[in-house]
Amino acid sequence: MGTCLLEVCVDDAAGLEAAIAGGADRIELCSALSVGGLTPLPGLMALAANAPVPVYAMIRPRSGDFVFSSAEMDMMRADIDLVRHYGLGGVVLGISREDGRLDAEALQNLIGHAQGLGLTLHRAFDLVPDFNAAIDTAVQLGFERILTSGGARSGVEGLTALEGIVAHAGDRISIMPGAGVNATNAGEILARLGVHEIHSSGGVTLQAVSGKVVELGFDNPTRRVTSREMVAAIKAAITSPTGN
């Protein structure tokens, strides 16, 4: 197995610290990972600016689909300005048309605004009706990589589709499998796909500490948090000679 980079998505200060301590090679900075990740708060961007690894910020103004209004496009451009202001390495983007295809025109608008920043296409890709056409569009737009589960709920479930995606992408753009990636399955995913980067939350599920906090609606009974040990285990799994 060759060298594989581990990207870890985090949505708070503790998660950022845990991911770095566990050996993450790059951070995807978000808020609200419970809904797939939204734009991180400015304070978290400021904190992440001191990270010793590259940090890419999610640019997504709300949960739900990826069909955005003109007002939401204005929000995303303003958020890209903040990413640049805080000196982060890149942005994570995705915009869909009503039929699920990538909205190349809207994406080009944001990419132009993000000139000089790194570019990841997020899992809006997993909604497209034609993976090959979407790969070609992503290449033409200048994305560095595509984060994808192969259109499935998890990267393992989407492995067959991911094999086709990797084959069509070739060396034109990096394919980064994600969703449900852990220390148990990361080696299998890499062995099947031969990719050079992989994405995970490195998360574990915890029970809420305070009943009152849950009772008043400030937290859920359980929540996912980034675990240094989990990140380290995934890192070990993707760097071992056998992938196990």
PAPA-753036 format. One line per 2 residues: their letters; for each residue x, y, z of C-alpha. Coordinates in nm, 2 decimals. Example, Ala and Ser with C-alpha at 12.3 -4.5 7.8 and 13.67 -1.06 7.14 Angstrom:
PAPA-753036
AS	1.23,-0.45,0.78  1.37,-0.11,0.71
END
This chain:
PAPA-753036
MG	0.00,0.00,0.00  0.13,0.34,-0.09
TC	0.11,0.66,0.12  -0.25,0.76,0.20
LL	-0.35,1.09,0.34  -0.62,1.10,0.61
EV	-0.87,1.39,0.62  -1.08,1.42,0.93
CV	-1.39,1.63,0.95  -1.45,1.82,1.28
DD	-1.71,2.06,1.40  -1.57,2.20,1.73
AA	-1.25,2.30,1.91  -1.22,1.96,2.09
GL	-1.26,1.77,1.77  -1.00,1.99,1.60
EA	-0.75,1.91,1.88  -0.84,1.54,1.88
AI	-0.80,1.50,1.51  -0.46,1.67,1.50
AG	-0.34,1.47,1.80  -0.46,1.15,1.63
GA	-0.25,1.21,1.32  -0.49,1.37,1.07
DR	-0.31,1.50,0.76  -0.58,1.75,0.67
IE	-0.89,1.89,0.84  -1.23,1.95,0.69
LC	-1.37,2.22,0.92  -1.75,2.23,0.97
SA	-2.03,2.30,1.21  -2.32,2.06,1.26
LS	-2.17,1.73,1.14  -2.50,1.57,1.24
VG	-2.65,1.71,0.92  -2.34,1.64,0.70
GL	-2.16,1.96,0.79  -2.23,2.33,0.76
TP	-2.01,2.64,0.73  -1.79,2.67,1.05
LP	-1.82,2.96,1.28  -1.57,3.24,1.24
GL	-1.42,3.17,1.58  -1.35,2.81,1.49
MA	-1.19,2.93,1.17  -0.97,3.16,1.37
LA	-0.87,2.87,1.60  -0.80,2.64,1.30
AN	-0.57,2.89,1.14  -0.31,2.78,1.39
AP	-0.34,2.41,1.30  -0.01,2.24,1.19
VP	-0.20,2.07,0.90  -0.40,2.21,0.60
VY	-0.76,2.31,0.69  -1.04,2.33,0.43
AM	-1.37,2.49,0.54  -1.71,2.36,0.44
IR	-1.91,2.63,0.26  -2.28,2.52,0.31
PR	-2.52,2.77,0.46  -2.79,2.53,0.57
SG	-2.89,2.17,0.60  -3.10,1.99,0.33
DF	-3.04,1.98,-0.04  -2.77,2.16,-0.24
VF	-2.99,2.38,-0.46  -2.91,2.73,-0.34
SS	-3.09,3.06,-0.38  -2.92,3.39,-0.49
AE	-2.93,3.50,-0.12  -2.76,3.18,-0.02
MD	-2.50,3.23,-0.29  -2.43,3.57,-0.14
MM	-2.38,3.41,0.20  -2.14,3.15,0.06
RA	-1.93,3.42,-0.11  -1.91,3.61,0.22
DI	-1.81,3.28,0.40  -1.53,3.23,0.14
DL	-1.41,3.58,0.22  -1.38,3.47,0.59
VR	-1.19,3.16,0.49  -0.94,3.37,0.31
HY	-0.93,3.62,0.59  -0.83,3.36,0.85
GL	-0.57,3.21,0.62  -0.72,2.86,0.58
GG	-0.60,2.64,0.30  -0.92,2.58,0.10
VV	-1.29,2.54,0.07  -1.53,2.25,0.03
LG	-1.81,2.32,-0.22  -2.11,2.16,-0.39
IS	-2.41,2.30,-0.57  -2.69,2.10,-0.74
RE	-2.95,2.17,-1.01  -3.30,2.06,-0.94
DG	-3.24,1.73,-1.13  -2.94,1.65,-0.92
RL	-2.67,1.74,-1.17  -2.39,1.97,-1.06
DA	-2.47,2.33,-1.12  -2.15,2.42,-1.31
EA	-2.24,2.78,-1.36  -2.30,2.85,-0.99
LQ	-2.00,2.65,-0.89  -1.78,2.85,-1.14
NL	-1.91,3.16,-0.97  -1.80,3.04,-0.62
IG	-1.47,2.90,-0.75  -1.39,3.24,-0.91
HA	-1.45,3.40,-0.58  -1.23,3.14,-0.41
QG	-0.94,3.20,-0.64  -0.61,3.09,-0.47
LG	-0.78,2.86,-0.23  -0.78,2.48,-0.25
LT	-1.10,2.31,-0.38  -1.28,2.00,-0.27
LH	-1.62,1.89,-0.43  -1.83,1.75,-0.15
RA	-2.10,1.48,-0.15  -2.34,1.68,-0.36
FD	-2.16,1.46,-0.61  -2.34,1.16,-0.46
LV	-2.68,1.29,-0.58  -2.58,1.32,-0.95
PD	-2.76,1.10,-1.20  -2.44,1.03,-1.40
FN	-2.11,1.00,-1.21  -1.89,1.01,-1.51
AA	-2.04,1.33,-1.64  -2.00,1.49,-1.29
ID	-1.64,1.38,-1.27  -1.57,1.55,-1.61
TA	-1.75,1.87,-1.49  -1.54,1.87,-1.16
VQ	-1.22,1.83,-1.36  -1.32,2.12,-1.60
LG	-1.40,2.34,-1.30  -1.06,2.28,-1.14
FE	-1.15,2.08,-0.83  -0.86,1.90,-0.66
RI	-1.07,1.61,-0.53  -1.41,1.47,-0.50
LT	-1.54,1.35,-0.16  -1.78,1.06,-0.23
SG	-1.94,0.75,-0.09  -2.03,0.62,-0.44
GA	-2.38,0.74,-0.39  -2.44,0.50,-0.10
RS	-2.50,0.56,0.27  -2.14,0.45,0.33
GV	-1.82,0.41,0.14  -1.82,0.04,0.20
EG	-2.17,0.01,0.06  -2.07,0.21,-0.24
LT	-1.74,0.03,-0.32  -1.86,-0.11,-0.65
AL	-1.96,0.24,-0.77  -1.64,0.39,-0.63
EG	-1.43,0.15,-0.84  -1.60,0.29,-1.15
IV	-1.56,0.65,-1.03  -1.19,0.60,-0.96
AH	-1.14,0.44,-1.30  -1.31,0.72,-1.49
AG	-1.13,0.99,-1.29  -0.79,0.83,-1.36
DR	-0.51,1.08,-1.27  -0.72,1.38,-1.36
IS	-0.87,1.44,-1.01  -0.83,1.27,-0.67
IM	-1.12,1.06,-0.55  -1.15,1.06,-0.17
PG	-1.39,0.79,-0.03  -1.58,0.89,0.28
AG	-1.89,0.81,0.49  -1.87,0.55,0.76
VN	-1.49,0.50,0.72  -1.33,0.35,1.03
AT	-1.03,0.16,1.14  -1.20,-0.17,1.05
NA	-1.29,-0.10,0.69  -1.03,0.17,0.58
GE	-0.78,-0.10,0.48  -1.04,-0.28,0.27
IL	-1.15,0.04,0.10  -0.79,0.13,0.01
AR	-0.71,-0.22,-0.11  -1.01,-0.21,-0.35
LG	-0.97,0.14,-0.48  -0.60,0.22,-0.46
VH	-0.67,0.59,-0.38  -0.43,0.82,-0.21
EI	-0.66,1.00,0.04  -0.95,0.90,0.26
HS	-1.20,1.09,0.47  -1.35,1.01,0.81
SG	-1.51,1.18,1.11  -1.30,0.96,1.35
GV	-1.60,0.98,1.57  -1.74,0.79,1.86
TL	-2.09,0.81,2.01  -2.12,0.95,2.37
QA	-2.41,0.97,2.61  -2.51,1.33,2.71
VS	-2.37,1.41,3.05  -2.65,1.63,3.19
GK	-3.01,1.53,3.19  -3.12,1.89,3.22
VV	-2.93,1.99,2.91  -3.11,1.73,2.71
EL	-3.45,1.80,2.88  -3.43,2.17,2.78
GF	-3.33,2.08,2.42  -2.97,2.20,2.43
DN	-2.83,1.86,2.34  -2.94,1.52,2.21
PT	-2.94,1.21,2.43  -2.64,1.09,2.23
RR	-2.39,1.27,2.01  -2.09,1.20,1.80
VT	-1.75,1.34,1.89  -1.41,1.32,1.73
SR	-1.19,1.07,1.91  -0.81,1.10,1.91
EM	-0.78,0.72,1.95  -1.02,0.65,1.66
VA	-0.83,0.89,1.43  -0.50,0.72,1.53
AI	-0.65,0.38,1.47  -0.76,0.48,1.12
KA	-0.42,0.64,1.05  -0.25,0.31,1.15
AI	-0.48,0.11,0.94  -0.41,0.31,0.62
TS	-0.03,0.32,0.68  0.03,-0.05,0.76
PT	0.20,-0.25,0.49  -0.09,-0.49,0.46
GN	-0.37,-0.23,0.50  -0.49,-0.42,0.81
END
